[in-house]
Amino acid sequence: MMDPDGKLPEVQSADDLMIEAEFQDLLQKYLNSNHRKKVDIITKAFRFAEKAHRGIKRRSGEPYIMHPLAVAKICCCEIGLGSTSICAALLHDVVEDTEFTIEDINHHFGEKIASIVEGLTKISGGIFGEQASTQTENFRRLLLTMAEDIRVILIKMADRLHNMRTLDGQPPQKRYKIAGETLYLYAPLAHRLGLNRIKTELEDLSFKYEHPQEYEEIARKLENTAADRQELFQQFIQPLKDALIDLDIRYEIKDRVKSVYSIWSKMQKKHLHFEDIYDILAVRIIFDEPENLTAEEVEAWEKKKCWGIYGAVTNLYKPHPDRLRDWINNPKANGYQALHTTVMGPSGEWVEVQIRSRRMDVIAERGFAAHWKYKVDEIDDENDLNRWILTIKEILESPEPNSIDMLDTIKMNLFASEIFVFTPKGEIKTIAQGATALDFAFELHSELGYHCIGAKANHQLVPMSYVLKSGDQIEILTSDNQSPKYEWLKYVSTGKAYSKIRTRLRKQNRAMLKEAEKTLNEFFIQERLSASPENLQVLMEHFVCDSRDELLMKLARQEIKLDSNLADLYKKSSESTWMKYLKISFKKSKKNEKYGKVDKKAMHKLTEEAMRDRYMLAPCCQPIPGDEVVGYVEKDGSISVHKQHCPVVMKLKSSHGNNIISAEWATHKAMSFLAYLEMTGVDEVGVISQLTRIVSDEYKVNIQMLHIETKDGIFKGYLTLYIHDVEDLNILIGKLRSLKSIRDVKRIEKSDLKF
C-alpha cells in the first residue's frame, strides 16, 4: 500500500508495472505541452488516486486506476488542459467510489482542485449507475456546473469519451443506453463547446454501437474509395502549391474525410445513396502566424492571408456562388473561425476548401478549452460561451414538468448552426439558423418577446413568424397590450424563446393546465394504458397536435374531449400490423394483466408468441423484421419495440435509459408489416401498370396506398405496402429500380410522406 505522498511498493506486480508505465507516458506528454511544468502535484494526485482505487477492477478486468489515467491523458493531449485539470481528472472518481471525502482532497490538494472534483462528483453515478431511472436531473446538474468552472464539464467530456472507447465491456442493453444518450446529448454538447474532434469521435462511436451493420458498410465503402479520393486530393493541391508560393507563408495542406456518422446522417436526412454524397473530401489549408505580433496585429494579418489564399484557390478553381462561409469576421458561437468555400475540382467534382491559421485550427479542435481563462468571478456578457451558459441557466431555472420536453429544449440550444443579423443601430447578433423574428425578440430581451407584435426586416413589415436570413437588419415591434399566445410556440425554434413562452403560458393558464393534466392521466388509467411517449403520440396525431403542451391546451380550452371511444385508436395501431393480417385476437383482460419482472440484461427474441404476449410495435416508427430494434419497458411491464434510430427512443435512452433492453427479430415470413417507399422517375406511358404488376402480381404484395404526382415529364410517387421483412423489401426495391422509367426507389418513414 502507499500513502498519499508515498512510494511504490518494492515488489511490483504486472499490473503495477502497467500502471506505472501509463503514468510515465502521461507525465511525458504533459512535459511536452506548453503548460507550466507542475510535475510534483500531478505525481501526488496519481499516487493518491492509485492508493484509493487499489484492488478495484473495471468490468474489462484491468485495474480501475487505468480509467482516471486515460481521462487525464485525454484532458492533457486532446483538450489541452493543464496541471489543475489533470489532477482533478486523476481524482475524479475518488470521492464517489472510495472512503475519501472532498475534505481529504481539499487538505491534500487545495481548494481549487477540490472544487472541481466536487463538481464532478455531483454529476457522477447517475449516468452509469445501475439505480438511475432518469438522466435528466443529472444532465441538468452537469450544465449548471459550467457557470462555476468550465473545466468540470471539459473533464466530464473526457470521461465520457473514454467510457465510449471502452464500451465493449458493457452488456448490450447498457451499450444502447450509453450510446443513445451520448449521441443525443453529449456529442451536441461537445459541438457547442467547440470540441470538434471529440464531437466527431463520440458520434462515430455511438453510431457504431447503435447501427453496427450500417457503420461497417459505410466504413467499407470509405476504404474502397480511399485511393480515388487520394488521387483527387493530389490532383487538386499540386497546382495550388505553386499558386501559394507568392503569399510568403508557411503552411500545410491536409485532406479531411467526412466522418461515418456525418455521411449516414446526410444519407438519412436527404434520402441519398453513399455515391451521391459529394462532400466526403475536403481540403484544409493551415498556415502559421508570425511571431512577436500583438493580438490585434495577428488578427489583421490572419484575415489578410485567409483572403489571399481564397483568391489563389478561386483563381484556379471556379467557386460555388452559394457556398462561401466567412467565419473569420463572424466566428461561430463556439469560437470556430475559418474561411470555407466550395469549388469545382479538376475532374468535375465539388471540393470544399477550409482556410484557417494555426491558432484557428487549435480552437477548431479544442474549442473554448484553447483560450478559456478560468476566471470564475469575472463574467463577460459579450463572451459567446458566457451568453450561452446564461441562456442554459435561464432554461434550467424554469424546469419543464416533462423531462423529455426539458431535454428537447436544452438540445435546441446545443446543436444549431448560426446566422448573423443586425439591430437597427447596426450591432451584429448571432442567432441559430432557422430562428424567427419572435426568437430574435426573446434573444434581445424577454420583455420584447412577451410584447412582440411583429418586426421590420430590412425596413419591410414582416410577421413574428418571419424566418431570419443572414445579413437581415431586424427591428422588433411591440405593444403593451400584447401577451404570449399558445400559437407562438409554432413560431419559434430556439430553446430560450420556447422555454420563456411555455413558462409564461403556464403562469397564465396554471389552473386550466393542471385540470387538463389530471384529465389526461385519468383517461390513461381508465383505459389501462401507460402514460408513455408512444401512447401520448397516438393522441397527438389523432388531434393534430405538435406537442404535449398543445394537447393539454386544447383539453383545457375544451376544444377536444377524451372518451372511451379513443381506446379504439390503440387497438387500431396494433391491429394494423399484427392482428389485422394474422387474425390474432387479444382479449382486453389479458392485455391489461400486470406483467412479471423483465430481465433487462437478456437479449429478447421477437417471436410470434412473444408478440402475442407483452410486446407491441411502437406506432411512432413501425419497425419491421430485419430492422435493428430495441425494446422499452413501459410502466405496466409491457415492452414497446422501436427502431434503433427512432427519434422517440433516442429521447428515451437519454431520459429513462435503464428501461432500454436488447431485442432482435426471429423469422417472420408469415406476417405482414407496413412499409413506405418513395419513387422518382420519368413519366412515361405504362409506368404505373409496370409498377403495380411487379408489386401485386410477381411479388404478391398488398398495396395499401399509391400516390403519384407528375410535373414537366418527371413523376414522384409514394407507395405504402405490406411486406414480410427488410430482406423482401430490399429485393422488391431492387426489382423496381430495374424498370427503365424509374430513376430511384427509397424506403422512407411515415413522417416523410409529402402529399
C-alpha positions in Angstrom: 0.0 0.0 0.0 1.0 3.6 -0.4 0.5 6.8 1.5 -0.8 9.9 -0.4 2.7 11.2 -1.0 4.3 7.8 -0.8 6.4 5.5 -2.8 5.7 2.5 -4.9 5.8 -1.0 -3.3 9.2 -2.5 -3.6 7.8 -5.7 -5.3 5.8 -4.7 -8.3 3.2 -6.9 -10.0 2.4 -6.9 -13.7 -0.5 -4.6 -13.0 1.8 -2.2 -11.1 4.3 -2.1 -13.9 1.5 -1.4 -16.5 0.1 1.4 -14.3 3.4 3.0 -13.7 4.2 2.9 -17.5 0.9 4.6 -18.3 1.6 7.3 -15.7 5.1 7.9 -17.0 3.6 8.3 -20.5 1.1 10.8 -19.1 3.9 12.8 -17.5 6.0 12.8 -20.7 3.0 14.1 -22.7 2.4 16.8 -20.1 6.1 17.8 -20.2 5.8 18.2 -24.0 2.9 20.6 -23.7 3.1 24.4 -23.3 1.8 24.4 -19.7 3.9 25.1 -16.7 5.7 22.0 -15.5 3.9 21.2 -12.2 5.0 17.6 -12.1 5.0 17.2 -8.3 1.3 18.0 -7.8 0.4 15.6 -10.7 2.5 12.9 -9.2 1.0 13.4 -5.8 -2.5 13.2 -7.3 -1.7 10.0 -9.1 -0.2 8.3 -6.0 -3.3 9.3 -4.0 -5.8 8.0 -6.6 -3.7 4.8 -7.1 -3.9 4.1 -3.4 -7.6 4.9 -3.2 -8.5 2.6 -6.2 -6.0 -0.2 -5.4 -7.6 -3.6 -5.8 -10.6 -2.4 -7.7 -11.1 -3.7 -11.2 -13.1 -2.5 -14.2 -15.5 -4.8 -16.0 -12.8 -5.5 -18.5 -10.5 -6.9 -15.8 -7.9 -4.1 -15.8 -7.1 -2.0 -12.7 -9.6 0.8 -12.2 -6.9 3.4 -12.0 -6.3 2.9 -15.7 -9.6 4.8 -16.3 -8.6 8.0 -14.4 -5.2 7.9 -16.1 -6.9 7.6 -19.5 -9.2 10.6 -18.7 -6.2 12.6 -17.5 -4.4 11.9 -20.8 -7.4 13.0 -22.9 -7.5 16.2 -20.9 -3.8 16.8 -21.4 -3.4 15.7 -25.1 -6.7 16.0 -26.8 -8.3 19.0 -24.9 -5.1 20.8 -23.9 -5.8 21.3 -20.2 -3.1 22.0 -17.6 -2.0 20.5 -14.3 -5.1 21.5 -12.2 -7.4 19.7 -14.6 -5.1 16.7 -14.9 -5.0 16.4 -11.1 -8.8 16.7 -11.0 -9.2 14.0 -13.7 -6.9 11.6 -11.8 -9.0 12.2 -8.7 -12.5 12.5 -10.3 -13.8 9.1 -9.0 -12.1 9.0 -5.6 -14.9 10.6 -3.6 -17.6 8.8 -5.5 -16.1 5.3 -5.2 -13.9 5.2 -2.1 -13.9 6.3 1.5 -12.1 9.6 0.9 -14.0 12.8 1.1 -13.9 16.3 -0.5 -12.3 17.5 2.7 -9.5 15.0 2.2 -9.0 16.3 -1.4 -9.0 19.9 -0.1 -6.5 19.1 2.6 -4.0 17.4 0.2 -4.5 19.4 -3.0 -6.1 22.7 -2.2 -9.5 24.4 -2.7 -9.3 24.8 -6.5 -8.8 21.1 -7.3 -11.3 20.0 -4.6 -13.9 22.3 -6.1 -13.5 20.7 -9.5 -13.6 17.2 -8.0 -16.7 18.1 -6.1 -18.4 19.4 -9.3 -17.5 16.1 -11.0 -18.8 14.1 -8.0 -22.2 15.9 -8.2 -22.7 14.8 -11.7 -21.4 11.2 -11.4 -23.2 8.0 -10.7 -26.4 8.9 -12.4 -25.3 8.4 -15.9 -23.6 5.0 -15.4 -25.2 4.0 -12.1 -27.4 0.9 -12.0 -30.1 2.6 -10.0 -30.5 5.6 -12.2 -34.0 5.7 -13.7 -33.6 9.1 -15.4 -30.6 11.1 -16.6 -32.4 14.4 -16.9 -31.6 15.8 -13.4 -28.0 14.6 -13.8 -27.6 16.4 -17.1 -29.2 19.5 -15.5 -26.5 19.4 -12.8 -23.8 18.9 -15.4 -24.9 22.1 -17.3 -25.2 24.1 -14.1 -21.5 23.4 -13.2 -20.4 25.3 -16.3 -21.1 28.6 -14.7 -18.9 27.7 -11.8 -15.9 26.3 -13.7 -15.9 25.2 -17.3 -13.1 22.7 -16.5 -15.7 20.5 -14.8 -17.6 19.9 -18.0 -14.4 19.6 -20.1 -13.2 16.8 -17.8 -16.6 15.2 -17.9 -16.4 15.2 -21.7 -13.0 13.4 -21.4 -14.6 10.9 -19.0 -17.5 10.2 -21.4 -15.1 9.8 -24.4 -13.0 7.2 -22.5 -16.2 5.3 -21.5 -17.3 5.3 -25.1 -13.9 4.0 -26.2 -14.2 1.1 -23.8 -17.9 0.4 -24.2 -17.3 -3.1 -25.5 -17.0 -4.2 -21.9 -20.6 -3.3 -21.1 -23.7 -5.6 -21.6 -25.8 -4.9 -24.7 -28.7 -3.0 -23.1 -26.2 -0.7 -21.3 -24.3 -0.1 -24.5 -27.6 1.0 -26.2 -28.4 3.3 -23.3 -24.9 5.0 -23.1 -24.5 5.3 -26.8 -28.0 6.7 -27.2 -27.6 9.5 -24.6 -24.1 10.2 -25.9 -25.5 10.9 -29.4 -28.5 12.7 -28.1 -26.8 15.0 -25.6 -23.0 14.7 -25.2 -22.0 15.0 -28.9 -24.1 18.2 -29.3 -22.6 19.5 -26.0 -19.0 18.8 -27.4 -20.0 20.6 -30.5 -21.3 23.6 -28.6 -18.0 23.7 -26.6 -16.0 23.7 -29.8 -14.5 20.2 -29.2 -14.9 19.2 -32.8 -12.6 16.2 -32.8 -14.2 14.8 -29.7 -17.7 15.5 -31.0 -16.9 13.6 -34.2 -15.5 10.6 -32.3 -18.5 10.5 -29.9 -20.9 10.5 -32.9 -19.0 7.7 -34.7 -18.6 5.5 -31.6 -22.3 5.9 -30.8 -23.3 5.1 -34.3 -21.0 2.1 -34.4 -22.7 0.6 -31.3 -26.3 1.5 -32.3 -26.0 0.6 -36.0 -23.1 -1.8 -36.4 -24.2 -3.0 -39.9 -24.6 0.5 -41.4 -21.4 1.6 -39.7 -19.4 -1.3 -41.3 -21.0 -0.8 -44.7 -20.1 2.9 -44.9 -16.6 2.3 -43.4 -16.0 -0.3 -46.0 -17.1 2.0 -48.8 -14.9 4.7 -47.5 -12.0 2.3 -47.5 -12.8 1.1 -51.0 -12.9 4.7 -52.4 -9.8 6.0 -50.4 -7.4 5.6 -53.4 -9.7 7.6 -55.7 -10.0 10.3 -53.1 -6.3 10.5 -52.6 -5.7 10.8 -56.3 -8.2 13.6 -56.5 -6.6 15.3 -53.5 -3.1 15.2 -55.1 -4.5 16.5 -58.4 -6.2 19.3 -56.6 -3.3 20.5 -54.4 -0.5 20.3 -56.9 -1.3 23.5 -58.9 -2.4 25.1 -55.6 1.1 24.7 -54.1 2.6 26.7 -56.9 -0.1 29.4 -56.5 0.6 29.8 -52.8 4.3 30.5 -53.2 3.7 34.2 -53.8 1.9 34.6 -50.4 5.1 34.0 -48.4 3.6 31.8 -45.7 4.5 28.5 -44.0 1.5 26.2 -44.4 0.4 22.6 -44.6 -2.5 21.1 -46.7 -4.5 18.3 -45.3 -7.3 16.2 -46.6 -10.3 15.8 -44.3 -12.7 12.9 -44.9 -16.3 13.2 -43.7 -17.0 11.0 -40.7 -19.0 7.8 -40.9 -21.8 9.2 -38.8 -22.0 12.5 -40.8 -22.2 10.6 -44.1 -25.0 8.3 -42.7 -26.8 11.3 -41.2 -26.8 13.1 -44.6 -27.9 10.0 -46.4 -30.9 9.7 -44.0 -31.8 13.4 -44.0 -31.7 13.8 -47.7 -32.5 10.2 -48.7 -29.3 9.9 -50.7 -27.0 6.9 -51.5 -23.4 6.9 -50.4 -22.4 7.5 -54.0 -24.5 10.7 -54.1 -22.6 12.4 -51.2 -20.3 14.9 -53.0 -18.6 16.5 -50.0 -16.9 13.4 -48.5 -13.5 15.0 -49.2 -12.5 18.5 -48.0 -9.1 20.2 -48.4 -7.8 22.1 -45.3 -5.1 24.7 -45.6 -3.5 25.7 -42.3 -0.9 28.5 -42.2 1.4 29.6 -39.4 1.2 33.0 -37.8 4.3 35.2 -37.5 5.9 35.6 -34.0 6.2 38.8 -31.9 2.9 40.4 -33.0 0.2 41.7 -30.8 -3.2 40.0 -30.7 -4.7 42.8 -32.8 -1.8 42.6 -35.4 -2.2 38.8 -35.6 -5.9 39.1 -36.2 -5.4 41.6 -39.0 -2.6 39.5 -40.5 -4.7 36.3 -40.4 -7.6 37.9 -42.2 -5.4 39.2 -44.9 -3.7 35.8 -45.5 -7.0 33.9 -45.4 -8.5 36.1 -48.2 -5.2 35.9 -50.1 -5.4 32.1 -50.0 -9.0 32.3 -51.0 -8.0 34.3 -54.0 -5.4 31.8 -55.0 -7.9 28.9 -54.8 -10.6 30.7 -56.7 -8.2 31.8 -59.4 -7.5 28.1 -60.1 -11.0 26.6 -59.5 -14.4 28.1 -60.0 -16.2 28.7 -56.7 -19.8 27.7 -56.0 -21.7 31.0 -55.6 -23.7 29.9 -52.6 -21.1 28.1 -50.7 -18.8 30.8 -49.2 -18.8 30.8 -45.4 -17.0 33.7 -43.7 -16.4 32.6 -40.1 -13.3 34.8 -39.7 -15.1 38.1 -39.4 -18.1 36.4 -37.7 -16.9 33.5 -35.6 -19.3 30.7 -34.6 -20.7 30.9 -31.1 -18.3 28.1 -30.1 -15.3 30.1 -31.1 -14.8 28.5 -34.5 -13.0 30.6 -37.1 -12.2 29.7 -40.7 -13.0 30.6 -44.3 -14.9 27.9 -46.2 -15.6 27.8 -49.9 -16.6 25.0 -52.3 -15.0 24.9 -55.7 -15.3 22.8 -58.9 -12.3 20.4 -58.8 -10.1 19.3 -61.8 -12.3 16.3 -62.6 -15.7 17.9 -62.2 -16.2 17.2 -58.5 -17.2 19.8 -55.9 -14.5 20.1 -53.3 -14.8 22.1 -50.0 -11.7 24.1 -49.1 -11.2 25.2 -45.4 -8.7 28.0 -44.8 -7.5 28.8 -41.3 -4.5 29.8 -39.3 -2.7 27.5 -36.8 -4.4 29.4 -33.9 -7.8 28.9 -35.6 -7.0 25.2 -36.1 -6.3 24.7 -32.4 -9.5 26.4 -31.4 -11.4 24.4 -34.1 -10.3 21.1 -32.5 -10.2 22.2 -28.8 -12.8 24.9 -28.7 -13.0 27.1 -25.7 -10.5 24.9 -23.9 -7.9 26.5 -26.1 -8.4 30.0 -24.8 -10.5 29.8 -21.6 -9.1 31.9 -18.8 -10.9 30.1 -16.0 -11.9 33.3 -14.3 -14.9 32.4 -12.1 -15.5 35.9 -10.7 -15.4 37.8 -14.0 -18.3 37.1 -16.4 -18.0 39.0 -19.7 -21.5 39.2 -21.1 -20.1 39.6 -24.6 -18.3 36.3 -24.5 -20.2 33.8 -26.7 -19.7 30.9 -24.2 -20.9 33.0 -21.3 -24.0 34.2 -23.2 -24.9 30.6 -24.0 -24.3 29.5 -20.4 -26.6 32.2 -19.1 -29.2 31.1 -21.6 -29.0 27.5 -20.4 -29.3 28.7 -16.8 -32.4 30.6 -17.7 -33.9 27.4 -19.1 -32.9 25.3 -16.1 -34.4 27.9 -13.7 -37.8 27.2 -15.3 -37.7 23.4 -15.4 -40.1 21.6 -17.6 -42.6 19.3 -15.8 -41.9 16.7 -18.5 -38.3 15.6 -18.5 -38.3 14.8 -22.2 -39.6 18.3 -23.0 -36.7 19.8 -20.9 -34.2 17.7 -22.8 -35.6 18.8 -26.1 -35.5 22.5 -25.1 -31.8 22.1 -24.0 -31.0 20.3 -27.2 -32.4 23.2 -29.2 -29.5 25.3 -27.8 -26.8 22.7 -28.3 -26.7 21.8 -32.0 -27.7 24.7 -34.2 -25.8 26.4 -37.0 -25.6 30.2 -36.6 -26.5 33.1 -38.8 -25.8 36.8 -38.3 -28.4 39.6 -38.2 -28.2 43.3 -37.4 -30.1 45.5 -35.0 -31.5 48.9 -36.2 -28.3 50.5 -34.8 -26.0 48.2 -36.8 -24.9 45.9 -34.0 -24.3 42.3 -35.2 -26.0 39.5 -33.3 -25.6 35.7 -33.6 -28.7 33.5 -33.6 -29.5 29.9 -34.6 -30.2 29.2 -38.2 -34.0 28.9 -38.7 -34.8 31.4 -36.0 -37.7 33.7 -36.4 -38.3 37.4 -35.7 -40.0 36.3 -32.4 -36.9 34.2 -31.5 -34.8 37.3 -32.1 -37.1 39.4 -29.8 -36.5 37.0 -26.9 -32.8 36.9 -27.7 -32.6 40.7 -27.2 -34.8 40.8 -24.1 -37.7 38.7 -22.6 -40.0 41.7 -22.3 -39.5 42.5 -26.0 -40.5 38.9 -26.7 -43.6 38.9 -24.5 -44.9 42.1 -26.2 -43.8 41.4 -29.8 -46.5 42.1 -32.4 -44.2 41.8 -35.5 -41.0 43.1 -36.9 -39.4 45.1 -39.7 -36.8 43.1 -41.8 -34.7 45.4 -43.9 -37.3 48.2 -43.3 -40.2 46.0 -44.6 -43.0 44.9 -42.3 -42.9 41.1 -41.6 -44.9 38.9 -39.2 -43.3 37.5 -36.0 -43.1 34.1 -37.7 -40.7 35.5 -40.4 -37.6 33.2 -40.7 -34.4 35.3 -40.4 -31.8 35.3 -43.1 -28.1 36.0 -42.6 -27.5 39.7 -43.0 -31.0 40.8 -42.2 -31.5 44.1 -40.3 -34.3 43.4 -37.8 -36.4 45.9 -35.8 -38.8 44.4 -33.2 -42.3 46.0 -33.0 -44.1 45.8 -29.6 -47.4 46.7 -27.9 -48.1 47.0 -24.2 -51.4 45.1 -24.9 -49.7 42.1 -26.4 -49.1 38.9 -24.4 -47.9 35.4 -25.4 -50.4 33.1 -27.2 -50.2 29.3 -27.5 -49.7 29.6 -31.3 -46.4 31.4 -30.6 -44.8 28.0 -29.8 -45.1 27.2 -33.5 -43.3 30.4 -34.4 -40.0 29.8 -32.5 -37.1 27.4 -32.9 -34.7 28.4 -30.2 -34.7 26.8 -26.8 -34.7 30.2 -25.0 -37.8 31.5 -26.7 -39.6 28.2 -26.4 -38.9 28.0 -22.7 -39.9 31.6 -22.0 -43.2 31.3 -23.8 -44.1 28.0 -22.2 -43.3 29.3 -18.7 -45.4 32.5 -19.2 -48.3 30.4 -20.7 -48.2 28.1 -17.7 -48.4 31.0 -15.3 -51.3 32.5 -17.3 -53.2 29.2 -17.5 -51.9 27.2 -14.5 -55.2 26.1 -13.1 -56.6 25.1 -16.5 -53.5 23.1 -17.4 -53.4 21.4 -14.1 -57.0 20.2 -14.7 -56.1 19.1 -18.2 -53.2 17.1 -16.9 -55.5 15.4 -14.5 -58.0 14.6 -17.2 -55.2 13.1 -19.4 -53.9 10.9 -16.6 -57.5 9.8 -15.7 -58.0 8.8 -19.4 -54.9 6.6 -19.4 -55.8 5.0 -16.0 -59.4 4.3 -17.2 -58.2 2.7 -20.4 -55.5 0.8 -18.6 -52.8 2.4 -20.7 -49.4 3.7 -19.5 -48.7 7.4 -20.0 -45.8 6.6 -22.3 -44.5 8.9 -25.0 -45.8 6.4 -27.6 -49.3 6.4 -26.2 -49.2 10.2 -25.9 -48.1 10.3 -29.6 -51.2 8.4 -30.7 -53.4 11.1 -29.1 -51.3 13.9 -30.5 -51.5 12.5 -34.0 -55.3 12.0 -33.7 -55.9 15.6 -32.5 -53.2 17.1 -34.8 -51.1 18.4 -32.0 -47.4 19.1 -32.4 -46.6 18.8 -28.7 -47.8 17.6 -25.4 -48.4 21.3 -24.4 -50.7 21.8 -27.4 -52.7 18.7 -26.5 -53.1 20.0 -22.9 -54.1 23.4 -24.0 -56.8 22.0 -26.3 -58.0 20.0 -23.5 -58.0 23.0 -21.2 -60.0 25.0 -23.7 -62.4 22.1 -24.2 -61.6 22.1 -27.9 -61.1 18.3 -27.7 -62.6 15.6 -25.5 -61.1 12.3 -24.2 -63.6 9.5 -24.0 -63.7 5.7 -24.2 -64.1 5.8 -28.0 -60.5 6.9 -28.3 -59.4 3.5 -26.9 -60.0 2.2 -30.4 -57.0 4.2 -31.6 -54.7 2.0 -29.6 -56.4 -1.2 -30.9 -56.0 0.0 -34.5 -52.3 0.9 -34.1 -51.7 -2.8 -33.1 -54.2 -4.4 -35.5 -52.7 -2.5 -38.5 -49.5 -4.5 -38.2 -50.2 -7.7 -36.2 -53.8 -8.6 -35.7 -55.4 -7.4 -38.9 -53.4 -9.8 -41.1 -52.8 -12.6 -38.6 -56.3 -12.5 -37.1 -54.7 -12.6 -33.7 -57.4 -11.9 -31.0 -56.1 -10.1 -28.0 -58.5 -10.2 -25.1 -58.6 -6.9 -23.3 -58.4 -8.6 -19.9 -55.1 -10.3 -20.9 -53.7 -7.1 -22.4 -54.3 -5.4 -19.0 -52.7 -8.0 -16.9 -49.8 -6.9 -14.7 -46.7 -8.3 -16.3 -43.9 -10.0 -14.5 -40.4 -8.7 -14.0 -38.4 -8.0 -17.1 -34.9 -9.5 -17.5 -33.2 -6.3 -18.7 -29.8 -8.0 -19.2 -31.2 -10.7 -21.6 -31.5 -10.5 -25.4 -35.3 -10.5 -26.1 -36.3 -12.6 -29.2 -39.3 -11.1 -31.0 -41.1 -14.3 -31.9 -44.8 -14.6 -32.9 -45.6 -16.0 -29.5 -43.7 -13.1 -27.8 -45.6 -10.5 -29.8 -48.9 -12.1 -28.7 -47.9 -11.6 -25.0 -46.2 -8.4 -23.8 -44.5 -6.9 -26.9 -46.0 -4.3 -29.2 -44.7 -2.4 -32.2 -44.2 1.3 -31.5 -46.6 3.4 -33.7 -44.0 6.2 -33.9 -41.6 4.3 -36.1 -43.4 1.0 -37.0 -40.4 -1.3 -37.3 -40.5 -4.4 -39.5 -38.4 -7.7 -39.2 -34.9 -7.0 -40.3 -34.7 -3.5 -38.8 -32.3 -3.0 -35.9 -34.6 -2.6 -32.9 -34.5 -2.1 -29.1 -37.2 -2.6 -26.5 -38.5 -0.1 -24.0 -40.1 -1.4 -20.8 -43.4 0.6 -20.1 -44.7 1.3 -16.6 -47.1 -1.7 -16.8 -44.3 -4.1 -17.8 -45.3 -4.3 -21.4 -42.5 -3.7 -24.0 -42.7 -1.4 -27.0 -40.4 -2.2 -29.9 -38.7 0.7 -31.7 -36.2 1.1 -34.5 -32.9 1.9 -33.0 -32.7 5.3 -34.7 -36.4 6.2 -33.9 -36.4 9.9 -32.5 -38.7 8.8 -29.6 -36.4 6.1 -28.4 -33.4 8.4 -28.8 -35.0 10.6 -26.2 -36.0 7.7 -24.0 -32.3 6.5 -23.9 -31.4 9.9 -22.6 -34.2 10.3 -20.0 -35.0 6.7 -19.0 -32.0 4.7 -20.3 -32.3 1.8 -17.7 -35.7 0.8 -19.3 -34.0 0.1 -22.6 -33.5 -3.6 -23.4 -31.8 -5.5 -26.2 -34.1 -7.1 -28.7 -33.8 -8.9 -32.1 -36.2 -10.4 -34.5 -37.0 -14.1 -35.0 -38.1 -15.1 -38.6 -41.4 -13.7 -39.6 -42.3 -14.9 -43.1 -46.0 -15.4 -42.2 -46.5 -11.9 -41.1 -47.0 -8.6 -43.0 -45.9 -5.1 -41.9 -46.4 -1.7 -43.3 -43.5 -0.1 -45.2 -43.2 3.2 -47.1 -41.4 3.8 -50.4 -40.6 7.0 -52.3 -40.1 6.7 -56.1 -38.9 9.2 -58.7 -38.7 8.6 -62.5 -39.7 9.6 -66.0 -43.4 10.0 -66.6 -43.9 7.5 -69.5 -47.0 5.6 -70.6 -47.5 2.4 -68.7 -45.1 3.1 -65.8 -47.9 2.7 -63.2 -49.1 -0.6 -64.7 -45.5 -1.9 -64.7 -45.0 -0.9 -61.1 -48.3 -2.5 -59.9 -47.6 -5.6 -61.9 -44.3 -6.2 -60.2 -45.7 -5.4 -56.7 -49.0 -7.2 -56.9 -48.5 -10.0 -59.5 -44.8 -11.0 -59.3 -44.3 -10.5 -55.5 -47.9 -10.9 -54.3 -47.6 -7.8 -52.1 -50.7 -6.0 -50.9 -50.7 -2.3 -51.7 -52.3 -0.1 -49.1 -51.8 3.2 -50.9 -50.2 4.5 -54.2 -49.9 8.3 -54.7 -48.3 9.7 -57.9 -47.7 13.3 -58.9 -46.2 14.4 -62.3 -44.6 17.7 -63.4 -42.6 18.5 -66.5 -42.2 14.9 -67.5 -41.0 13.7 -64.1 -43.1 11.8 -61.6 -42.7 11.5 -57.8 -44.7 8.8 -56.0 -45.3 7.2 -52.7 -46.1 3.5 -52.2 -47.4 2.1 -48.9 -47.4 -1.7 -48.8 -47.4 -4.8 -46.6 -44.2 -6.7 -46.6 -42.7 -9.6 -44.6 -39.3 -8.2 -43.7 -36.4 -6.0 -44.7 -34.9 -8.7 -46.9 -38.1 -9.0 -49.0 -38.4 -5.2 -49.1 -34.9 -4.8 -50.5 -35.5 -7.4 -53.2 -38.6 -5.6 -54.2 -36.8 -2.2 -54.3 -34.1 -3.7 -56.5 -36.7 -5.0 -58.9 -38.5 -1.6 -59.1 -35.2 0.2 -59.7 -34.6 -2.1 -62.7 -37.6 -0.6 -64.5 -36.4 1.8 -67.3 -38.7 4.6 -66.3 -37.8 4.6 -62.6 -34.7 6.5 -61.5 -34.8 5.8 -57.8 -36.7 4.0 -55.1 -36.1 4.6 -51.3 -37.6 3.3 -48.1 -38.8 6.2 -46.0 -40.5 6.8 -42.7 -44.2 7.5 -42.5 -43.5 11.1 -41.5 -41.6 11.6 -44.8 -44.8 11.2 -46.9 -45.2 14.5 -48.6 -48.8 14.8 -50.1 
